[in-house]
């Protein structure tokens, strides 16, 4: 996958577009540092020859930059006010400058309406329109942009960029100045706050992958962020189009509070996402088999769903950890964690794939690390949860309503001792189960509770770590509670099990310790606080003899042929 952005050019057309603003006559509008007088924006017949720039750069006769802060505030004062632009808006796109735009309603939904026919950029750098690709400066400095949509105000835009460098992507055709590593960075902050406050767009980019620039988006207290558009798809069917991309691990999308909501069609979360305190994050229906949510960044990132009433709903596949390509066709390993806790709900109508290659399975990429952590009555619903080679399923007292398939990864209940609860089947085909024991009482050892069946495969490894042990034998049935157990061909407890004696072991050196499970037994010689030495015991001899007899029969049949 090429990490360069698609669909950016439409957003950047705002840079070269002329603008027309029209507002209600009774609007309370404050304008500072924009080169535009309040009367230009408050007059019904007000016109602007350029798109709205807030926080400009000043250039003196010697070509030196100097900060030029600016702000625009639109306040309803009880009157429904509409601000229209045929172009777009740049906020804080200037060296060391701060720009802000505030749309503040009176508590009534739609009491202020702001419409941009093209996109808005919040925080970044805006090159001179006269520059061509060869004239870009060696060092590009950015400013800080702040946009607030508050108290029932509503904003519409055709693409939103928060803390990115998309303007230079347009001018430089995705190639950057040689000395751009000296860039001190810039930030953009977008806040939508209050019941009835909303922002509607079809594209949202937060943070910049290439230069580690950061952005923050906050949807609070009943506000809405809608990132989608209804349109006819390429196959002629009606559907939705919309995309959110958090490009930088230092970037954030926070959706907090009852009634707060984000709606989109697909998302790449290479930054951190929090859905908390009764908020919702909904993905619209997609074509069958498409990926809708990808979690992971070039530094570890987290998608967290927390609190009663908090809910994320995905219609297709979810990937936690993925591998892609950068613009130079170099592999990029994106590590991510999905945390669902404290009665939060994450539901996917497709699979949740943890610790694999991601959606680009046509390429022979190695996988990337991914973790699914379900804690404190958090709920995960899916068709199948697949724990692939670099995936981890962990957490304590969470609930997974899905079949779980271990395909080379690790299942480790709890940060120490804990329980994993699965309403479905558990297929332990390949990978590692990590179990810990600290005593015989409930809550002193790991448990995996499965409403359906548990299948043990030939490539499964079981790590059993023992502490505070004062008995000479233990049964794995105490760690697994299930409807039934099935041992697939090739499974052998002695070869699958690795026993590690930890602290406070009540055995003497040379004592035999026995582990049993479903008719299998494996004996170990205790040699102090170290890994146990397995012993071949009589209980295992019948199985060995049966295998030898089977092999002899097969050889005789082949010779007969």
C-alpha positions in Angstrom: 0.0 0.0 0.0 1.3 3.5 -0.8 0.8 5.8 2.1 0.5 8.9 0.0 -3.0 10.3 0.1 -5.7 9.9 -2.5 -8.5 12.3 -3.1 -6.4 15.3 -1.9 -6.6 17.4 -5.0 -10.3 18.2 -4.7 -9.6 19.4 -1.1 -6.7 21.5 -2.3 -8.7 23.2 -5.1 -9.7 25.6 -2.3 -6.2 27.1 -2.5 -6.9 28.5 -6.0 -10.6 29.1 -5.7 -12.3 32.5 -5.3 -14.8 32.8 -2.5 -18.2 34.4 -2.0 -19.5 34.8 1.6 -23.0 35.7 2.4 -24.3 36.1 6.0 -27.4 37.1 7.8 -27.6 40.9 8.5 -27.8 40.4 12.3 -24.7 38.2 12.7 -22.2 39.1 15.4 -18.9 38.5 13.5 -15.5 39.4 14.8 -12.5 39.4 12.4 -8.9 39.9 13.3 -5.7 39.5 11.4 -7.2 38.4 8.2 -7.1 41.5 6.0 -10.9 41.4 6.0 -13.1 43.9 7.8 -16.2 42.8 9.8 -18.4 44.7 7.4 -17.2 42.6 4.5 -18.6 39.5 6.3 -21.7 41.0 7.9 -23.0 42.8 4.9 -25.6 40.7 2.9 -23.8 41.8 -0.3 -20.2 41.1 1.0 -17.8 39.6 -1.4 -14.2 38.2 -1.0 -11.9 37.8 -4.0 -9.9 35.0 -2.3 -10.6 32.1 0.0 -10.6 32.9 3.8 -7.1 32.8 5.3 -6.7 33.1 9.0 -3.3 33.3 10.5 -1.3 34.5 7.4 2.4 34.8 6.8 3.8 38.3 6.3 6.9 38.6 4.1 9.0 41.7 4.2 11.0 43.1 1.3 13.9 40.8 2.2 11.8 37.8 1.9 11.8 37.0 5.7 8.7 35.5 7.3 7.0 37.0 10.3 4.1 35.7 12.3 0.6 37.2 11.6 -2.0 35.8 13.9 -5.7 35.9 13.0 -9.2 34.9 14.1 -12.8 34.9 13.0 -15.7 34.3 15.3 -19.3 33.9 14.2 -21.8 34.3 17.1 -25.5 33.7 16.5 -26.8 35.9 19.3 -30.1 34.2 19.1 -30.4 34.7 15.3 -30.0 31.9 12.8 -26.9 32.9 10.8 -25.5 31.4 7.6 -22.0 31.9 6.2 -21.5 30.7 2.7 -18.2 30.2 0.8 -17.7 29.0 -2.8 -14.1 28.2 -1.8 -12.4 27.0 1.3 -10.6 28.2 4.4 -7.0 27.9 5.7 -6.6 28.4 9.5 -3.1 28.8 11.0 -1.2 27.9 7.8 1.6 30.3 8.4 5.1 30.2 10.0 4.9 30.5 13.8 1.4 31.9 13.6 -1.9 31.0 15.2 -5.2 31.1 13.4 -8.6 30.4 14.8 -12.2 30.1 13.5 -15.1 29.9 16.0 -18.7 29.1 15.1 -20.8 29.5 18.2 -24.5 28.9 18.3 -27.1 29.8 21.0 -27.8 26.1 22.0 -30.3 25.6 19.2 -29.1 23.1 16.5 -28.4 25.1 13.3 -28.4 28.5 15.0 -25.1 29.1 13.2 -24.4 27.5 9.8 -21.1 27.7 8.0 -20.7 26.2 4.6 -17.5 25.8 2.6 -17.9 24.5 -1.0 -14.3 23.2 -0.9 -12.1 22.1 1.9 -10.6 23.6 5.1 -7.1 23.2 6.4 -6.5 23.5 10.1 -2.8 24.0 11.0 -0.1 23.5 8.4 1.9 25.4 5.8 0.5 27.2 2.7 3.1 27.8 0.0 2.9 30.9 -2.2 0.7 30.1 -5.2 3.4 31.4 -7.5 5.9 28.7 -6.5 6.4 25.7 -8.7 7.8 22.4 -7.7 11.4 23.5 -8.2 11.0 26.7 -6.1 9.8 25.2 -2.8 11.8 26.4 0.2 14.4 24.2 1.8 12.8 24.6 5.3 9.0 24.9 5.6 7.6 26.3 8.9 4.1 25.8 10.0 1.6 27.5 12.3 -1.2 26.3 14.6 -4.8 26.2 13.5 -7.8 26.0 15.8 -11.4 25.5 14.7 -14.3 25.3 17.2 -17.9 24.4 16.3 -19.9 25.0 19.5 -23.2 25.2 21.1 -25.4 24.0 18.2 -23.4 25.5 15.3 -23.1 23.4 12.1 -20.3 23.4 9.6 -20.1 21.8 6.1 -16.9 21.4 4.1 -15.7 19.3 1.2 -12.6 17.7 3.0 -11.0 18.7 6.3 -7.3 18.5 7.1 -6.1 18.8 10.7 -2.4 19.2 11.4 -1.1 18.0 8.0 0.9 19.1 5.1 -1.5 18.5 2.3 -0.9 21.8 0.5 2.7 20.8 -0.1 1.5 17.4 -1.3 -0.4 19.3 -4.0 2.5 21.6 -5.0 5.3 19.1 -4.7 3.5 16.2 -6.3 4.3 14.1 -3.2 8.1 14.9 -3.3 9.4 16.9 -0.4 12.2 19.5 0.0 15.6 17.9 0.9 16.0 19.8 4.2 12.4 19.2 5.4 13.7 17.2 8.4 14.5 20.6 10.0 10.8 21.4 10.1 9.8 22.3 13.7 6.3 21.0 13.1 2.8 22.4 13.6 -0.5 21.4 15.1 -4.2 21.6 14.2 -7.1 21.2 16.7 -10.7 20.7 15.7 -13.4 20.7 18.4 -17.1 20.0 17.9 -18.8 20.5 21.3 -22.4 20.5 22.5 -25.7 18.9 21.6 -26.7 19.8 18.0 -23.2 20.9 17.0 -22.0 19.1 13.9 -19.4 19.0 11.1 -20.2 17.4 7.8 -17.6 16.4 5.3 -16.5 13.4 3.2 -12.8 13.3 4.0 -10.9 13.9 7.2 -7.1 13.7 7.5 -5.5 14.1 11.0 -1.8 14.4 11.4 1.0 14.0 8.9 2.7 10.6 8.4 5.8 11.9 6.7 6.8 14.8 9.0 5.4 13.6 12.3 3.0 16.6 12.5 0.1 16.1 14.8 -3.6 16.9 14.9 -6.4 16.5 17.4 -10.1 16.2 16.8 -12.6 16.3 19.7 -16.3 15.4 19.5 -17.8 16.2 22.8 -21.1 16.4 24.8 -23.6 15.2 22.2 -21.9 16.7 19.1 -21.6 14.9 15.7 -18.9 14.4 13.1 -20.2 13.0 9.9 -17.6 11.9 7.4 -19.4 10.4 4.4 -21.3 11.2 1.3 -24.1 9.4 -0.5 -23.2 8.7 -4.1 -23.3 6.2 -6.9 -20.4 3.7 -6.6 -18.2 2.6 -9.5 -20.4 -0.5 -10.1 -23.5 1.7 -10.5 -25.0 0.8 -7.1 -26.0 3.5 -4.6 -23.8 3.6 -1.5 -21.6 5.7 0.8 -18.2 7.2 0.4 -16.2 8.6 3.2 -12.8 8.2 4.8 -11.0 9.2 8.0 -7.2 8.8 8.3 -5.2 9.4 11.4 -1.7 9.5 9.9 0.5 10.1 12.9 0.8 8.2 16.2 0.8 11.5 18.1 -2.6 12.4 16.6 -5.9 11.9 18.4 -9.6 11.5 17.7 -11.6 11.7 20.9 -15.4 11.0 21.0 -16.7 11.6 24.5 -20.1 11.9 26.2 -23.6 10.6 25.7 -24.9 11.4 22.2 -21.5 12.2 20.8 -21.1 10.4 17.5 -18.8 9.9 14.6 -20.2 8.3 11.3 -18.0 7.4 8.4 -17.6 4.6 5.8 -13.9 3.6 6.4 -10.9 4.5 8.5 -7.2 4.0 8.9 -6.3 4.7 12.6 -2.6 5.2 12.6 -3.2 7.5 15.6 -5.0 7.1 18.9 -8.8 6.9 19.1 -11.0 7.2 22.3 -14.7 6.4 22.3 -15.8 7.1 25.9 -18.6 7.8 28.3 -21.6 6.8 26.1 -20.3 8.0 22.7 -20.7 6.1 19.4 -18.6 5.5 16.4 -20.5 4.0 13.5 -19.4 2.7 10.1 -21.9 2.8 7.2 -22.5 -0.4 5.1 -19.8 -1.2 2.7 -19.4 -3.7 -0.2 -19.0 -7.2 1.2 -15.4 -8.2 1.9 -14.1 -4.6 2.1 -12.0 -3.6 5.1 -13.5 -0.7 7.0 -11.3 -0.2 10.0 -7.5 -0.6 10.2 -5.7 0.1 13.5 -2.0 0.5 13.8 0.8 3.0 13.3 4.6 3.1 12.7 4.7 3.6 16.5 2.2 1.6 18.7 -1.3 3.2 18.6 -4.5 2.5 20.5 -8.2 2.4 19.7 -10.1 2.4 23.0 -13.8 1.9 23.6 -14.7 2.6 27.3 -17.7 3.0 29.4 -21.4 2.0 29.5 -23.2 3.0 26.3 -20.0 3.5 24.4 -20.2 1.6 21.1 -18.3 1.0 17.9 -20.2 -0.7 15.0 -18.3 -2.0 11.9 -20.0 -3.6 9.0 -17.0 -5.4 7.5 -13.5 -6.5 8.4 -11.4 -4.9 11.2 -7.6 -5.2 11.3 -5.5 -4.7 14.4 -1.9 -4.4 13.3 -1.1 -4.3 9.5 1.7 -4.0 7.0 1.9 -1.6 4.1 4.3 0.1 1.8 5.5 3.7 1.9 6.1 5.9 -1.1 9.5 4.3 -1.6 8.0 0.8 -1.6 9.6 0.0 1.7 7.7 -2.1 4.2 5.9 -0.2 7.0 5.0 -2.2 10.1 2.0 -0.7 11.8 1.4 -1.8 15.4 -1.9 -1.3 17.0 -4.1 -2.3 20.0 -7.9 -2.5 20.3 -9.0 -2.1 23.9 -12.7 -2.6 24.9 -13.4 -2.1 28.6 -15.9 -1.1 31.3 -19.1 -2.2 29.5 -17.9 -0.7 26.2 -19.1 -2.5 23.1 -17.2 -3.2 19.8 -19.2 -5.1 17.2 -18.0 -6.1 13.8 -20.2 -8.0 11.3 -17.1 -9.2 9.7 -13.9 -10.8 11.2 -11.5 -9.1 13.6 -8.0 -10.0 12.5 -5.3 -9.4 15.0 -1.5 -9.3 14.4 -1.5 -10.2 10.7 -0.6 -8.6 7.4 -3.8 -6.5 7.2 -6.0 -6.2 4.2 -3.3 -6.4 1.6 -3.1 -10.2 1.5 -2.2 -10.3 -2.2 1.3 -9.2 -1.2 3.7 -11.6 0.6 4.3 -9.2 3.5 5.3 -10.3 7.0 2.8 -9.4 9.7 2.7 -6.6 12.2 2.0 -6.7 15.9 -1.6 -6.4 17.1 -3.3 -6.8 20.4 -7.0 -7.2 21.3 -7.5 -6.5 25.0 -11.0 -7.0 26.6 -11.4 -5.9 30.2 -13.9 -5.4 33.0 -17.1 -6.5 31.2 -16.1 -5.0 27.9 -17.9 -6.8 25.0 -16.6 -7.7 21.6 -19.0 -9.1 18.9 -17.7 -10.5 15.6 -18.1 -13.3 13.1 -14.6 -14.7 14.0 -11.7 -13.2 16.0 -8.5 -14.4 14.3 -5.3 -14.2 16.3 -2.6 -14.4 13.7 1.2 -14.9 14.0 2.0 -11.6 15.8 -1.4 -11.2 17.5 -2.2 -11.3 21.2 -5.6 -11.8 22.8 -5.6 -10.7 26.4 -7.6 -8.9 29.1 -9.5 -9.8 32.3 -13.3 -10.4 32.7 -14.2 -9.3 29.2 -16.7 -11.1 26.9 -16.1 -12.1 23.3 -19.3 -13.1 21.4 -17.6 -14.8 18.5 -15.7 -17.9 17.4 -12.0 -17.4 18.3 -9.3 -18.9 16.1 -5.7 -19.0 17.3 -3.6 -19.0 14.1 0.0 -18.6 15.3 -0.5 -15.8 17.9 -0.9 -15.8 21.7 -3.8 -16.0 24.1 -2.9 -14.7 27.6 -5.7 -14.1 30.0 -5.2 -11.1 32.3 -2.1 -8.9 32.9 -1.3 -11.5 35.5 -4.1 -13.9 36.6 -7.3 -13.3 34.7 -10.2 -14.8 32.7 -11.1 -14.8 29.0 -14.8 -15.5 28.3 -15.9 -16.7 24.8 -19.4 -17.2 23.7 -18.5 -19.4 20.7 -16.0 -22.0 19.8 -12.3 -21.8 20.5 -10.0 -23.3 17.8 -6.4 -23.6 19.0 -4.9 -24.5 15.7 -1.4 -23.0 16.2 0.3 -20.6 18.5 0.7 -20.2 22.3 -1.6 -20.4 25.3 -0.1 -18.7 28.4 -1.5 -19.9 31.7 -0.5 -18.8 35.2 -1.1 -20.5 38.6 -0.8 -18.8 42.0 -3.0 -21.1 44.1 -6.0 -23.4 44.2 -8.7 -20.9 45.0 -10.8 -19.2 42.3 -9.2 -16.1 41.0 -5.7 -17.4 41.8 -5.2 -19.0 38.4 -6.1 -18.2 34.8 -9.3 -19.4 33.3 -10.6 -19.6 29.7 -14.4 -20.0 29.7 -15.9 -21.2 26.4 -19.6 -21.7 25.8 -18.9 -23.8 22.8 -16.3 -26.4 21.9 -12.5 -26.2 22.3 -10.3 -27.8 19.6 -6.6 -28.5 20.3 -4.4 -28.6 17.2 -1.0 -30.3 16.6 0.9 -26.9 16.4 -0.4 -25.6 19.8 2.0 -24.7 22.6 0.9 -24.4 26.2 3.0 -22.4 28.6 2.2 -23.2 32.3 3.8 -20.9 34.8 3.5 -22.1 38.4 3.8 -20.1 41.6 2.8 -20.8 45.3 2.5 -24.5 44.4 2.0 -27.0 47.2 0.5 -30.0 45.4 2.3 -32.7 43.3 -0.2 -32.7 40.4 -2.5 -30.4 38.5 -5.2 -30.8 35.8 -5.6 -28.4 33.0 -9.4 -28.9 33.2 -9.3 -26.2 35.9 -8.0 -23.7 33.5 -10.5 -24.5 30.8 -14.3 -24.5 31.2 -16.0 -25.6 28.0 -18.9 -27.6 26.5 -16.5 -30.1 25.0 -12.9 -30.8 24.1 -11.6 -32.2 20.9 -8.0 -33.2 20.3 -7.2 -32.9 16.6 -4.8 -35.4 15.0 -1.2 -34.9 16.1 -1.9 -33.2 19.4 0.2 -34.5 22.2 0.2 -32.9 25.7 3.8 -33.8 26.5 5.2 -32.1 23.4 2.8 -29.1 23.6 3.3 -28.3 27.3 6.1 -26.2 28.7 6.1 -26.0 32.5 8.0 -23.2 34.3 8.3 -23.4 38.1 8.3 -19.9 39.7 8.3 -18.7 43.3 7.3 -20.5 46.4 7.2 -24.1 45.1 6.5 -26.7 47.8 8.4 -29.5 46.1 11.7 -31.0 46.8 14.5 -31.4 44.3 13.9 -34.5 42.2 10.1 -34.8 43.0 7.8 -35.8 40.2 5.1 -33.3 39.2 2.2 -34.4 37.0 0.0 -32.5 34.6 -3.1 -34.2 33.3 -5.8 -33.3 30.8 -8.5 -35.2 29.1 -6.9 -38.6 29.6 -3.4 -37.3 28.8 -0.7 -37.2 31.5 2.8 -35.7 31.4 5.3 -36.0 34.3 8.1 -33.5 35.1 11.1 -33.7 37.4 11.4 -30.7 39.7 14.9 -29.2 39.6 14.4 -26.0 41.5 12.9 -22.8 40.2 13.5 -23.5 36.5 11.8 -25.1 33.6 10.7 -28.7 34.3 12.3 -31.7 32.8 9.7 -34.0 31.2 9.6 -37.7 32.0 8.2 -40.4 29.7 5.6 -42.1 31.9 3.5 -45.3 31.6 0.3 -43.4 30.8 1.9 -42.3 27.6 3.2 -45.8 26.5 -0.1 -47.1 25.0 -0.3 -44.1 22.7 3.4 -44.6 21.6 2.8 -48.3 21.0 -0.3 -47.5 19.0 1.6 -45.1 16.8 4.3 -47.7 16.2 1.8 -50.4 15.3 0.1 -47.9 12.8 3.5 -47.1 11.2 4.4 -50.8 10.8 1.0 -51.5 9.2 1.5 -48.6 6.7 5.0 -49.9 5.8 3.7 -53.4 5.2 0.9 -52.1 3.0 3.4 -50.1 0.9 5.7 -53.1 0.6 2.8 -55.2 -0.5 2.1 -52.7 -3.3 
